[in-house]
Amino acid sequence: MARAIATKKIIDDPQKLSGPEKAAVVLLALGEDHVSLWEMMDEEEIKEVSQAMSNLGSVTAGTVEQLIVEFVGQLSSTGSLMGSFDATQRLLNKFLPEEKVENVMEEIRGPAGRTMWDKLGNVNEAVLANYLKNEYPQTVAVVLSKVKSDHASAVLGALPEDFALEVITRMLRMEPVQREILDKIEQTLRAEFMSNLARTNKRDSHEQMAEIFNNFDRQTENRFMAALEERNRDSAERIRSLMFVFEDLSGLDPSGVQTLMRAVDKDQLALSLKGASDDLRELFFANMSERAGKIMREDMQSMGPVRLKDVDAAQQALVQTAKDLAAKGEIMLVDSGGDDELIY
């Protein structure tokens, strides 16, 4: 069976190019030896030009010469240019950190798929539904008629019921959609949804830093937190609010405390409680039998003085076990912020 070959558009008239597309042609023509021009742009401009570059296709030599007459001698041996994802990424790698390049390219590419409708099929149904619920029902009907039926059903199930029923009604009455309308919907999705999808799904840097701080020993944590407070108090407070520390185990319900105690070594628990607040100690003791509590207290007393770093290590291990149990759905963790406080 013969396979169809997709052809790239050919640009032969500079008047048809937008500003970012013209900039993309010039930068491609100059090549990797003139990356300093990219450094003059801010991140949003880089993304805009990169987007244009990756979708550029073939540009005739005549068009290139008209755009940059002053460089016609250099371009005479080039003949034509081909804008592609690889060419764009290669240029960006010359002057941006690898992580930033990946973020820019991820935003350009969007979800996997050759067409817009393929890409939408790889977007989580809840994310897509959250965007579509603000559109006109007729627009949503067109969009869902273009994606696979299993994905359309999942998105409909995630939409508000009355809105979903209206969309279904529109889909049942739908007539063939004009190419111009379909193109406009595709352009809107690409500009407003796909371009923002990677950005909205990015993990908050403060959350990531809170996890790093959680793994510091107490002295290192205090040292870095104090230094950060001097430089950026807002960031320090946000990180502190996102951190889950040993004392936050006080938010466990009785069932959660008992599940955690069954999952940890008794010596490790005793060492952890050695450095705990009185309230947290009593929470654990209250969920032990009288005999088990007596033995635990005797074990803690027999330890004598213990090193702070050993207590920190035991408490971090206990917190990690609690997080593992929470990930499995066996216990519920709540922080000290109060937003997740349980009401009985």
N, C-alpha and C positions, 0 to 999 in steps of 0.2 A: 504494500500500500504506500503510495507516494506521500511523502510528508511535506506539508506546506512550509514554505520558507518566509518568515516575517521580514519585511523590508523596513529599513529606517527611513524616516522622512529626509528629504534633501532640501536644504535651505539655499536659495539662489537670489534672494532679494533682501537686503539689509533692512528695508522698511518694514518687513514683517516681523522683525525681532523686537522683543521688549528690551528695556534697559538692562535687566540682569542677564538676558541672553546675549546681548552685545558684549557685556563685560566678560561673560564666559568664553566667547569666541576669542577675544583679545588675550585672555589669560592662557587659554589653550595654545594659542599661536606663539606666545612668548615662552611657554614651556617651563620646565622645572628650574631653569637658571635664574628666573625672575620672581621667585617666591616672596621677595620682600614686599611686592605689591599687595599680597594677601595680608601681610602683617598690618597694613594700614586700615583694614576693615575690622569692624566689630563682629562679634559672634553671629548676630542675626543677619548681617550682610553676607557673611561667609556662607551661612545656611541657604540664603536666598540664591546666591550665585551658584552654589554647589548643586542646588535643586535644578536650576536652569541648565547647568552643564551636563548633568547626568541624563537629561531628557533631550539634549540638543540634536543628536543624530549627525548627519553629514552636512557640512557647510562647504559650499563651492569656493574655489580659490578666488573667484571674482568677488564674492561677497566679503571674504577675508580682506582682500586688498582694498576694497572700498572703506572698510571699517578702520583699518590701520595703514593708511597710505604711507606714513613715515617709515613703516617697517617692511615695505613691499620687497626690498632687496632680500631680506632674510626669509620672506615667505615664498619667494619664487620657486625654491626647491621643494617646498612642502606640498604645494598643489591643493590639498584639501585637508580637512580636519575631521576627526570622529570623536564626538563627545560620548563618554561611556562612564559607567560606575568605576571601572578600574582606573581610567585616566584621572577621574576626579579624586579617588582615594590616594593615588600615587602622588598627586600634587599636594594634597592636604598633609600627607605624612612628612613632607619636607619642612613644615614649620609649626605644626600643631602637635601636642602630645598625643600619644597613641589612643588614650582614653577618650579625648575630645574628638578625634577623628572617627572613632567607632560610634560615638553619640551622634555626630553629624550624619554619617552614612546610614545609621539605623533609622534616623528620622526621615532621610530621603527615601530609603527603600520601603519603609513601612513593613507590615506583615508580609510573609512569603506569598508569592503568587504573581503571575504574569499580567493579569488584568486587574482592574479595580475590584471587580466582583469576586475574583479569586482571593484577593487580599481580604475582603470583607468576610469571606468564609473562614478565615483563620483568626478573626477577632473574637474574643470572648463574648458570648451572647449577652451577658449582663452589661459589659462595657458598651456594646453596640446599641443595646436597648436604651441605656441611659442617655445616649446621644440622640437617638431617633425619637424619643418621647417628646422632644421639643420641636420636632418638625411637623409639617402638615401631614395629615393621614394619607393624602394622595401620594406625597413624596415617599413616605414610608412604604406604601403599597408597591410603588415602582421598584424601590430598593430590594424589598423582600421577594419580589417576583424574579429578580435577577440572580439571587443566591440559591444554593442548594436547598431542597425542601426540608432536610433535617435541621439545617441551621436556621432556616426561616421559622420553623416551628419552635425552636428553642428561644429565639428572640421574641416571638409573639408571647410565649409563656412568661417572659421576663418583663413585658410591658404592662402598664396599668390595664385592668380588664376592659373598661369602657373604651379606652383608646385602641386596644387590640381588636375589639369587635368592630370598631369603625374601620380599621385598616383591612380586616378580613372582608368587610362589605365592599370596600373600594376594590380590593383584589378580584372579587367575584364579578364585578361590573367592568373591569378594566378592558380597554381597547388597546390595540397596538400603539406603543408610545413613539412619538416622533423622534427622529435621530437628534434633532437640535435640543430637545428637552432632556433626553438621556445624556447627551454630552454635558449639558449644564449641571445636571445632578452629579455626574462624575467629577467635574471640576470643583464643585462645592465640597464634595466628600474629600477630595484630595487636598484642597486648600484648608478646610476647616477641621476635618476629622483626622485624616491620616497624618498630617504634618504635626499635629499635637499629641498623637497617640503615644509615641515613645516618651515624650516629655512628661505627660501626665502619669505614665506608668513607672517613671524613674523612682528609685528608692530614695527616700529622704536621707540626706547626708548626716543629719543629726541622729537619726535612728541607727545608722551604721556606726557612728562614733560612740553612741551609748553602749552598743554591744562590745566595742573595743574597751571602753572604760570598765565595763562589767568584768572584764578578764584581767584587769590590773590588780595587783595586790593593793592593800589599803593605803600604804605609804605612797606608792606611785600614783594611785588615783588622786589622793589628796594634793600631791605636788602639782600634777598637771591641771587639776581642777582650779587650784588657787592661781596658777599662772594664766589660765584661760579667762578666769574672772577679771583679771586686771586688763586683759586685752579686749575681751568681748563678753560682757556680763550676760547679755541676752542669750548668746549661744551656750554659755556655761549653764544657765538656768534651764534652758530647753533640754540639754543633754541630761542634766540631773533628773529632770521630770520623766525622761524616757527610760532611764536606767531601772532595771529590776535588780534589787539588792537583797541580801539575806533577810533584812528586817521586813521586807515586803511580804515575806511568807506569813506574816501576821494576818494577811487578808484571806488565808485559806479557811475554808469551812471545816468542821470536824471530820467529815468524810475524807477531805483532801489531805488533812494532816495525817490521818491513819494510813492512807494509801502511800504517802511519801515515806512514812516511817518503815513501812514494810519493804520499801524498795531500796533503803540505804543500810549501810553497815552500822551496827550499833555503836562501835567505837568512834566512827566518823561523826555520828549524830551527837555523841557525848562531847566530843571536841568542839563541834560547832556551837552547841548550847553553852559551852564554857565562856564564849565571848558574846553571847546574845544578851539582849535586854531582859529585864525581869518579866515584862509582859509576854515576850515571845517564849521565854522558857516555860512560863505557866501555861501557855497555849498548848505546848507539846506535852507537858506533864498531865494536863487535864484530859488528854486523849490517850493516856496509858492506863493500864490497870494499876491499882495501888502497889502491887508487888513490883511490877516493871518500873514504875516511877521511883520506888525506893532504891532499886538496884542501879538505875541510871544516876541518881543523885550521889550514891556511894562511889560509883565509877568516876564521876566528875571530881569528887573530892579527893579521891586517891591519886589523881593525875598530878596534883600540886601545881606549881607555876608552869605555864605552857608558853611557847614562843608565839608571838603575834602572827608571824608568817604561816605557822602551822594551822592556827585557827582560821586565818583567811583562806588557806587552801581547802580546808575541810568545808567551810561555808560556801565557797565557790562551787565545789563539787556537789554540794547539796542543792544549790540553786540550779545547777545544770541538770541534775536528776529531775527536779521539779519541772523545768522547762520541757524535758523529754516526755514526761508524763502528760503535761499539758498538750503537747503536740499530738499525742495519741488519743487525747480526749478523755483521759482518765481522771484528771483533776482540772480545776479552773483557777488560773492565776489572775489576781487583780492587783494593780499598783496602789500606791498610797495617795494617788491624786483624788480619789473619791468618785470619779465619773463611772467606774465600773463597780461601785459598791453594790453588794447583794442585799435585797430586801426579802425578809422571810415573813 
